[in-house]
Amino acid sequence: TDFSLSMPGIFNVSNALAAIAMSYVLGVPEHCVVSALAVSHAPGRNEVFSSKDGNVIGIVNYAHNQLSYEATFRSAKIEYPGKKIIAVFGAAGGRAEMRRHDLPVTAEKYCDLILVTEDDPGNEPLQKISSEIAANITKCPYEIIDDRGEAIGRAILDRTLGPKVVIAMGKGDSSYMARGFDFVDYPSDLEFMQKYLKEYDEGVSLNG
């Protein structure tokens, strides 16, 4: 039987195969599996956007641990040959501090540029978290940009980077930022990605 998967990403093919296998084991009718996979969608989970000229691919992925980083970047490298990989990510404050080592070490194996930024710092100083992440980037150019929206905009709008894949990691469709003891309203990565791709397209049109 042919199955069509609506969610992009090579790693999602493996996920789909696992779901198909379990469905057979549980006796789920095959036609139900076919129709379900064709429309399956999870907001902020490997959602892909593109500029009109195809030079900029934007990916928003909730991935926030070493295993999911590895799968996301490896997939992007295979699916978009010839394009630079730009990663935008940070790490949450007050928990899972090993990720400040694991995430950058994994990302720099695949990326051409890493933009370290805010990701729910909570009660920890953002500068402390970012500097600890940056200390583990030894093989890849990087910048620290505190404002997450500004970081995504920089990655998309900087034309000197050439054809590229911009991957915003860790927040997905989340529309808040944990700062101190508060959860403040904050645009999601999906909103930022679409906003700056629109600006990119408008810039291309103006420049002919």
Backbone as CSV, one residue per row, in Angstrom:
resi,resn,N_x,N_y,N_z,CA_x,CA_y,CA_z,C_x,C_y,C_z
1,THR,0.845,-1.198,0.000,0.000,0.000,0.000,0.880,1.246,0.000
2,ASP,0.469,2.239,-0.748,1.166,3.522,-0.742,0.596,4.401,0.359
3,PHE,1.496,5.016,1.131,1.105,5.953,2.183,1.676,7.318,1.840
4,SER,0.898,8.362,2.066,1.348,9.735,1.859,1.416,10.430,3.215
5,LEU,2.562,11.040,3.503,2.772,11.688,4.797,2.761,13.202,4.619
6,SER,1.894,13.889,5.367,1.778,15.338,5.233,2.883,16.086,5.962
7,MET,3.501,15.465,6.962,4.541,16.142,7.748,5.905,15.942,7.110
8,PRO,6.658,17.019,6.856,7.974,16.889,6.227,9.026,16.375,7.195
9,GLY,10.179,16.030,6.646,11.289,15.562,7.478,11.512,14.069,7.334
10,ILE,12.742,13.697,7.020,13.059,12.274,6.854,12.777,11.499,8.137
11,PHE,13.048,12.106,9.295,12.815,11.420,10.557,11.328,11.137,10.773
12,ASN,10.460,11.947,10.164,9.027,11.696,10.293,8.588,10.485,9.474
13,VAL,9.370,10.108,8.469,9.102,8.869,7.743,9.284,7.685,8.689
14,SER,10.348,7.727,9.488,10.565,6.668,10.474,9.435,6.641,11.505
15,ASN,9.022,7.835,11.949,7.909,7.904,12.895,6.637,7.313,12.296
16,ALA,6.392,7.641,11.020,5.196,7.129,10.351,5.246,5.612,10.201
17,LEU,6.414,5.082,9.869,6.552,3.626,9.745,6.261,2.928,11.072
18,ALA,6.716,3.544,12.158,6.432,2.978,13.476,4.929,3.005,13.759
19,ALA,4.280,4.117,13.403,2.829,4.224,13.608,2.067,3.214,12.762
20,ILE,2.521,3.017,11.516,1.886,2.034,10.640,2.018,0.632,11.237
21,ALA,3.215,0.297,11.690,3.446,-1.030,12.269,2.553,-1.270,13.490
22,MET,2.493,-0.278,14.381,1.666,-0.425,15.577,0.178,-0.502,15.228
23,SER,-0.224,0.200,14.183,-1.622,0.146,13.764,-1.999,-1.249,13.274
24,TYR,-1.071,-1.874,12.528,-1.315,-3.251,12.092,-1.447,-4.184,13.299
25,VAL,-0.546,-4.017,14.261,-0.571,-4.864,15.461,-1.893,-4.710,16.214
26,LEU,-2.394,-3.471,16.278,-3.614,-3.187,17.032,-4.890,-3.408,16.220
27,GLY,-4.721,-3.793,14.964,-5.885,-4.097,14.146,-6.620,-2.890,13.594
28,VAL,-5.941,-1.758,13.503,-6.562,-0.561,12.923,-6.711,-0.771,11.414
29,PRO,-7.881,-0.531,10.857,-8.079,-0.726,9.412,-7.072,0.095,8.602
30,GLU,-6.529,-0.524,7.576,-5.476,0.132,6.804,-5.925,1.442,6.188
31,HIS,-7.168,1.507,5.718,-7.635,2.742,5.079,-7.671,3.896,6.082
32,CYS,-7.882,3.577,7.350,-7.864,4.622,8.375,-6.449,5.171,8.570
33,VAL,-5.472,4.272,8.507,-4.075,4.691,8.656,-3.662,5.568,7.475
34,VAL,-4.039,5.156,6.281,-3.710,5.927,5.074,-4.284,7.343,5.164
35,SER,-5.564,7.455,5.515,-6.205,8.765,5.556,-5.662,9.616,6.701
36,ALA,-5.331,8.987,7.832,-4.825,9.742,8.983,-3.448,10.335,8.698
37,LEU,-2.555,9.537,8.123,-1.206,10.029,7.836,-1.235,11.155,6.795
38,ALA,-2.207,11.105,5.914,-2.287,12.112,4.850,-2.633,13.497,5.382
39,VAL,-3.245,13.552,6.567,-3.666,14.852,7.103,-3.032,15.172,8.457
40,SER,-2.176,14.284,8.971,-1.574,14.509,10.286,-0.775,15.799,10.302
41,HIS,-0.952,16.553,11.385,-0.271,17.847,11.485,-0.139,18.225,12.951
42,ALA,1.037,18.684,13.333,1.264,19.150,14.704,1.874,20.539,14.621
43,PRO,1.162,21.578,15.048,1.674,22.955,14.946,3.036,23.113,15.621
44,GLY,3.961,23.717,14.894,5.281,23.973,15.456,6.215,22.784,15.480
45,ARG,5.786,21.679,14.908,6.623,20.475,14.861,7.097,20.260,13.430
46,ASN,8.269,20.736,13.159,8.869,20.631,11.833,7.977,21.223,10.741
47,GLU,7.457,22.403,10.997,6.686,23.112,9.979,7.647,23.846,9.056
48,VAL,7.403,23.728,7.772,8.325,24.260,6.768,7.679,25.395,5.981
49,PHE,8.433,26.467,5.799,8.004,27.631,5.026,9.090,27.934,3.989
50,SER,8.737,28.724,2.987,9.720,29.039,1.946,9.503,30.433,1.404
51,SER,10.611,31.085,1.059,10.515,32.351,0.343,10.029,32.062,-1.077
52,LYS,9.503,33.084,-1.739,8.966,32.891,-3.082,10.029,32.458,-4.074
53,ASP,11.274,32.928,-3.867,12.339,32.551,-4.803,13.001,31.219,-4.440
54,GLY,12.587,30.622,-3.329,13.123,29.328,-2.929,14.500,29.369,-2.301
55,ASN,15.067,30.567,-2.162,16.416,30.669,-1.601,16.452,30.549,-0.081
56,VAL,15.307,30.777,0.558,15.250,30.683,2.015,14.165,29.694,2.424
57,ILE,14.577,28.654,3.103,13.649,27.698,3.695,13.618,27.969,5.195
58,GLY,12.436,28.114,5.751,12.294,28.319,7.188,11.655,27.111,7.832
59,ILE,12.262,26.612,8.892,11.718,25.454,9.602,11.527,25.819,11.069
60,VAL,10.343,25.551,11.587,10.062,25.742,13.013,9.872,24.367,13.624
61,ASN,10.693,24.062,14.628,10.603,22.738,15.245,10.716,22.863,16.758
62,TYR,9.821,22.211,17.446,9.801,22.227,18.905,10.987,21.467,19.507
63,ALA,11.786,20.819,18.697,12.925,20.024,19.168,13.722,20.761,20.234
64,HIS,13.996,20.076,21.340,14.727,20.740,22.424,15.653,19.806,23.191
65,ASN,16.000,18.643,22.603,16.994,17.782,23.235,17.958,17.262,22.177
66,GLN,18.999,16.585,22.613,20.077,16.188,21.710,19.584,15.264,20.598
67,LEU,18.742,14.303,20.932,18.256,13.343,19.941,17.432,14.035,18.857
68,SER,16.536,14.936,19.259,15.703,15.609,18.270,16.508,16.622,17.449
69,TYR,17.525,17.220,18.047,18.418,18.105,17.291,19.147,17.315,16.207
70,GLU,19.683,16.187,16.578,20.415,15.340,15.633,19.514,14.969,14.456
71,ALA,18.302,14.545,14.742,17.379,14.129,13.682,16.999,15.304,12.785
72,THR,16.741,16.456,13.382,16.319,17.632,12.614,17.416,18.120,11.676
73,PHE,18.618,18.289,12.196,19.705,18.821,11.373,20.166,17.819,10.309
74,ARG,20.225,16.551,10.669,20.632,15.538,9.697,19.637,15.494,8.543
75,SER,18.362,15.565,8.865,17.316,15.556,7.845,17.433,16.776,6.940
76,ALA,17.630,17.958,7.525,17.734,19.187,6.735,18.936,19.143,5.795
77,LYS,20.030,18.584,6.278,21.245,18.506,5.468,21.017,17.648,4.226
78,ILE,20.245,16.569,4.395,19.966,15.665,3.282,18.916,16.251,2.341
79,GLU,17.884,16.858,2.903,16.757,17.340,2.107,17.047,18.629,1.343
80,TYR,17.989,19.426,1.851,18.277,20.718,1.212,19.765,20.846,0.880
81,PRO,20.268,19.997,-0.010,21.689,20.043,-0.365,22.053,21.378,-1.015
82,GLY,23.231,21.873,-0.690,23.695,23.116,-1.283,23.273,24.361,-0.539
83,LYS,22.396,24.226,0.437,21.971,25.372,1.223,22.678,25.384,2.576
84,LYS,23.033,26.579,3.025,23.620,26.716,4.352,22.565,26.452,5.426
85,ILE,22.995,25.909,6.538,22.098,25.626,7.651,22.351,26.650,8.754
86,ILE,21.323,27.433,9.071,21.404,28.451,10.120,20.475,28.035,11.258
87,ALA,21.008,27.895,12.462,20.204,27.475,13.609,19.977,28.638,14.557
88,VAL,18.748,28.738,15.065,18.400,29.743,16.071,17.858,28.991,17.281
89,PHE,18.551,29.085,18.413,18.075,28.373,19.592,18.709,28.918,20.861
90,GLY,18.148,28.519,21.981,18.692,28.844,23.296,18.482,27.642,24.196
91,ALA,18.396,27.892,25.494,18.129,26.818,26.449,17.363,27.400,27.621
92,ALA,16.485,26.589,28.180,15.642,27.060,29.280,16.455,27.249,30.552
93,GLY,16.015,28.185,31.375,16.691,28.434,32.639,16.203,27.499,33.742
94,GLY,17.111,27.157,34.650,16.743,26.411,35.837,16.483,24.934,35.663
95,ARG,16.797,24.368,34.506,16.583,22.932,34.319,17.414,22.419,33.140
96,ALA,17.634,21.103,33.166,18.323,20.419,32.057,19.555,21.178,31.582
97,GLU,20.420,21.532,32.529,21.576,22.356,32.173,22.555,21.651,31.236
98,MET,22.499,20.332,31.182,23.399,19.616,30.266,23.120,19.950,28.800
99,ARG,21.916,20.453,28.539,21.585,20.816,27.155,22.411,21.995,26.659
100,ARG,22.938,22.790,27.563,23.771,23.917,27.154,25.084,23.432,26.549
101,HIS,25.392,22.180,26.802,26.525,21.516,26.155,26.049,20.686,24.961
102,ASP,25.042,19.857,25.184,24.623,18.892,24.164,24.058,19.547,22.911
103,LEU,23.260,20.595,23.072,22.611,21.208,21.909,23.599,21.897,20.973
104,PRO,24.487,22.765,21.485,25.437,23.398,20.568,26.430,22.414,19.954
105,VAL,26.849,21.420,20.727,27.794,20.431,20.192,27.156,19.649,19.043
106,THR,25.875,19.332,19.182,25.163,18.634,18.109,24.938,19.556,16.920
107,ALA,24.497,20.779,17.189,24.173,21.714,16.101,25.390,22.048,15.246
108,GLU,26.530,22.255,15.868,27.676,22.724,15.086,28.226,21.652,14.145
109,LYS,27.815,20.405,14.307,28.220,19.363,13.364,27.586,19.575,11.990
110,TYR,26.462,20.284,11.958,25.707,20.440,10.720,25.568,21.888,10.248
111,CYS,25.748,22.846,11.142,25.379,24.229,10.848,26.530,25.065,10.300
112,ASP,26.162,26.083,9.526,27.121,27.068,9.023,27.125,28.328,9.885
113,LEU,26.068,28.523,10.673,25.971,29.651,11.593,24.977,29.304,12.684
114,ILE,25.318,29.639,13.929,24.420,29.436,15.062,24.124,30.790,15.690
115,LEU,22.840,31.082,15.884,22.421,32.299,16.571,21.833,31.876,17.920
116,VAL,22.537,32.206,18.983,22.120,31.835,20.337,21.184,32.914,20.861
117,THR,20.021,32.506,21.396,19.022,33.488,21.780,18.194,33.015,22.966
118,GLU,17.135,33.737,23.253,16.304,33.481,24.431,15.372,32.283,24.235
119,ASP,15.244,31.473,25.284,14.301,30.356,25.278,13.866,30.077,26.718
120,ASP,12.916,30.833,27.212,12.380,30.653,28.571,13.459,30.682,29.661
121,PRO,14.151,31.797,29.815,15.222,31.844,30.817,14.730,31.775,32.259
122,GLY,13.474,32.128,32.499,12.962,32.069,33.862,13.737,32.969,34.798
123,ASN,14.198,32.395,35.908,14.899,33.190,36.925,16.415,33.237,36.730
124,GLU,16.900,32.613,35.664,18.340,32.669,35.376,18.629,33.834,34.438
125,PRO,19.750,34.514,34.616,20.109,35.579,33.677,20.295,35.027,32.259
126,LEU,19.655,35.641,31.299,19.760,35.185,29.914,21.208,35.179,29.449
127,GLN,21.974,36.210,29.831,23.375,36.309,29.398,24.203,35.128,29.907
128,LYS,23.881,34.648,31.106,24.595,33.486,31.662,24.310,32.230,30.842
129,ILE,23.032,32.018,30.533,22.655,30.840,29.744,23.317,30.892,28.369
130,SER,23.218,32.039,27.716,23.759,32.178,26.360,25.274,31.992,26.333
131,SER,25.972,32.537,27.332,27.430,32.407,27.362,27.843,30.954,27.603
132,GLU,27.059,30.216,28.382,27.372,28.806,28.627,27.146,27.971,27.368
133,ILE,26.117,28.321,26.589,25.908,27.655,25.299,27.066,27.978,24.361
134,ALA,27.392,29.262,24.259,28.437,29.704,23.336,29.794,29.089,23.661
135,ALA,30.053,28.829,24.941,31.333,28.253,25.347,31.544,26.866,24.761
136,ASN,30.465,26.224,24.339,30.561,24.874,23.775,30.488,24.856,22.251
137,ILE,30.515,26.040,21.639,30.582,26.125,20.179,32.024,26.422,19.795
138,THR,32.691,25.457,19.232,34.124,25.599,18.949,34.462,25.481,17.465
139,LYS,33.513,25.007,16.636,33.828,24.737,15.236,32.950,25.500,14.256
140,CYS,32.066,26.331,14.754,31.084,26.982,13.893,30.957,28.454,14.264
141,PRO,30.834,29.346,13.295,30.584,30.756,13.625,29.273,30.890,14.402
142,TYR,29.256,31.826,15.336,28.029,32.022,16.105,27.903,33.487,16.517
143,GLU,26.680,33.868,16.871,26.398,35.189,17.430,25.407,34.999,18.572
144,ILE,25.475,35.874,19.555,24.479,35.894,20.618,23.569,37.092,20.372
145,ILE,22.288,36.827,20.169,21.294,37.869,19.947,20.176,37.636,20.958
146,ASP,20.086,38.486,21.954,19.148,38.260,23.053,17.701,38.134,22.588
147,ASP,17.265,39.039,21.721,15.875,39.046,21.281,15.632,37.949,20.248
148,ARG,14.720,37.039,20.552,14.505,35.876,19.688,13.978,36.278,18.305
149,GLY,13.037,37.206,18.285,12.522,37.667,17.001,13.604,38.293,16.151
150,GLU,14.459,39.090,16.779,15.564,39.724,16.053,16.514,38.670,15.486
151,ALA,16.743,37.604,16.241,17.639,36.543,15.776,17.079,35.839,14.543
152,ILE,15.783,35.525,14.574,15.158,34.881,13.419,15.168,35.822,12.221
153,GLY,14.877,37.105,12.469,14.915,38.094,11.391,16.292,38.227,10.785
154,ARG,17.306,38.249,11.607,18.695,38.348,11.126,19.029,37.164,10.222
155,ALA,18.625,35.973,10.652,18.937,34.774,9.880,18.263,34.791,8.510
156,ILE,17.038,35.264,8.462,16.285,35.256,7.211,16.679,36.400,6.288
157,LEU,16.850,37.590,6.830,17.005,38.782,6.001,18.433,39.069,5.554
158,ASP,19.427,38.455,6.196,20.825,38.696,5.820,21.124,37.999,4.492
159,ARG,21.182,38.764,3.425,21.368,38.193,2.092,22.807,37.731,1.838
160,THR,23.731,38.146,2.686,25.118,37.721,2.498,25.291,36.230,2.788
161,LEU,24.310,35.628,3.456,24.414,34.210,3.806,24.076,33.293,2.637
162,GLY,23.474,33.856,1.570,23.157,33.060,0.396,21.976,32.127,0.631
163,PRO,21.753,31.161,-0.286,20.671,30.189,-0.118,20.834,29.443,1.210
164,LYS,19.742,29.319,1.958,19.900,28.810,3.320,18.619,28.170,3.842
165,VAL,18.827,27.388,4.895,17.732,26.825,5.676,17.855,27.406,7.077
166,VAL,16.833,28.137,7.508,16.817,28.735,8.843,15.938,27.875,9.737
167,ILE,16.539,27.316,10.786,15.801,26.414,11.671,15.700,27.038,13.057
168,ALA,14.473,27.363,13.460,14.222,27.901,14.798,13.803,26.742,15.700
169,MET,14.591,26.492,16.728,14.418,25.294,17.548,13.912,25.630,18.954
170,GLY,13.094,24.742,19.507,12.817,24.761,20.934,11.508,25.367,21.384
171,LYS,10.889,26.246,20.578,9.670,26.919,21.029,8.427,26.496,20.245
172,GLY,8.584,26.100,19.008,7.440,25.654,18.220,6.374,26.719,18.098
173,ASP,5.127,26.351,18.470,4.030,27.306,18.367,3.751,28.023,19.684
174,SER,4.663,27.896,20.643,4.484,28.544,21.943,4.375,30.061,21.780
175,SER,3.394,30.652,22.459,3.161,32.095,22.333,3.406,32.820,23.655
176,TYR,4.372,32.345,24.415,4.767,33.011,25.661,6.265,32.846,25.862
177,MET,6.822,33.635,26.788,8.230,33.498,27.168,8.294,33.534,28.689
178,ALA,8.952,32.548,29.283,9.104,32.505,30.738,10.242,33.430,31.148
179,ARG,9.873,34.493,31.840,10.858,35.458,32.333,10.591,35.704,33.814
180,GLY,11.591,35.436,34.647,11.370,35.542,36.082,10.303,34.557,36.505
181,PHE,9.312,35.030,37.271,8.208,34.174,37.698,6.993,34.298,36.781
182,ASP,7.143,35.039,35.689,6.003,35.314,34.814,6.127,34.594,33.470
183,PHE,4.973,34.350,32.866,4.900,33.871,31.491,4.305,35.017,30.674
184,VAL,5.152,35.706,29.960,4.707,36.896,29.232,4.338,36.531,27.796
185,ASP,3.340,37.228,27.261,2.958,37.006,25.863,4.142,37.322,24.956
186,TYR,4.362,36.449,24.002,5.497,36.631,23.093,5.155,35.927,21.782
187,PRO,5.420,36.555,20.630,5.083,35.922,19.348,5.765,34.554,19.203
188,SER,5.073,33.638,18.568,5.643,32.310,18.359,6.670,32.334,17.233
189,ASP,7.483,31.292,17.174,8.447,31.169,16.076,7.722,31.101,14.731
190,LEU,6.519,30.524,14.727,5.741,30.467,13.487,5.419,31.877,12.995
191,GLU,5.044,32.750,13.915,4.733,34.129,13.552,5.973,34.859,13.047
192,PHE,7.078,34.698,13.766,8.317,35.359,13.354,8.773,34.864,11.989
193,MET,8.698,33.562,11.763,9.172,32.990,10.512,8.381,33.548,9.333
194,GLN,7.070,33.603,9.462,6.232,34.097,8.372,6.395,35.608,8.182
195,LYS,6.541,36.325,9.280,6.733,37.779,9.196,7.994,38.122,8.417
196,TYR,9.114,37.482,8.763,10.373,37.858,8.138,10.531,37.275,6.734
197,LEU,9.894,36.158,6.453,9.900,35.659,5.078,9.104,36.598,4.178
198,LYS,8.035,37.166,4.713,7.267,38.157,3.943,8.127,39.386,3.664
199,GLU,8.865,39.846,4.694,9.764,40.984,4.493,10.836,40.663,3.464
200,TYR,11.355,39.450,3.521,12.365,39.020,2.547,11.789,39.078,1.134
201,ASP,10.576,38.515,0.957,9.939,38.506,-0.362,9.694,39.914,-0.868
202,GLU,9.256,40.800,0.009,8.999,42.189,-0.381,10.304,42.876,-0.796
203,GLY,11.392,42.555,-0.092,12.691,43.112,-0.453,13.173,42.645,-1.798
204,VAL,12.937,41.374,-2.104,13.317,40.832,-3.408,12.525,41.534,-4.513
205,SER,11.238,41.749,-4.284,10.398,42.419,-5.279,10.863,43.845,-5.543
206,LEU,11.222,44.565,-4.467,11.656,45.945,-4.602,12.987,46.046,-5.347
207,ASN,13.836,45.009,-5.150,15.152,45.029,-5.790,15.145,44.401,-7.175
208,GLY,13.973,43.995,-7.590,13.845,43.433,-8.942,14.334,42.017,-9.022
